[in-house]
Amino acid sequence: MWRIFVSAMMMLLLLVGVAGAQEVSQGYQIKENQINSEYVEGKYPTVDVDNILIKSKINSQIEKIVNKYIDYTNQQNTDGYEVTGFVSYDIRANNQNFFSLTIDCSSMLKGAAHPNTYTYGLTFDNKGNVINFSQIIQEDKMSGKNLYTVNNLTKEVLAQFGDKIYDSNFIPLNITAFPKEFYIDDDGNLHVLFQRYEITPYAVGLVDVIMQ
């Protein structure tokens, strides 16, 4: 459904004569940046594109997440908690229609068995604007198909992760809303992300559900 929406949006832009210098015509060049912080290690991406406005829009959103996490980890140590952090990322889509990525921020408390990781999702259109989940839901409703519903999400979770979720006798699966984080892959598929521990044991890792 999102692929249909993207195609329709691209056609509309061409018809009104907006497509051109204000948009990206192909994928972005990616620059990998090393984090230089006392308590946080890792890398994060920024895009390199001639259009300064698009470049600023995308990079500012990425850097906002990274800087906020660095500040949080610094504050944890200031408060007496011995926490180290690690940042990594995955580029999920990089084409003429949209740019999508995930950013993992992992915190390791001294003495803990494993780190606590939160995965952020960011998706941008070809003008560098953030695509919000509400936009995707609205387009789905306007199409009349209503594919992106909580009921369908629950069905996909059971189909894709049914053998990995918590034992329903102890922790029943009760999805009442879509999770906050998502991304779109290069094929136009919508992925919604349940964080570690949220509906499965930690060992399962990030629960990446493809909406079909």
Protein Blocks (a to p, Z undefined) as FASTA:
>chain_A
ZZmmmmmmmmmmmmnopacjkpcfbdcdddddddddfkbgcdddddddfblmlmmmmmmm
mmmmmmmmmmmmmmmmmnopacddddddddfbdcfkbccdddddddddehiabdcddddd
ddddfkopacdfklmmmmmmmnonomacfklmmmmmmmmmmmmmccfklmccddfbdcfb
dcddfkopacddddehklpcfklopaddddZZ
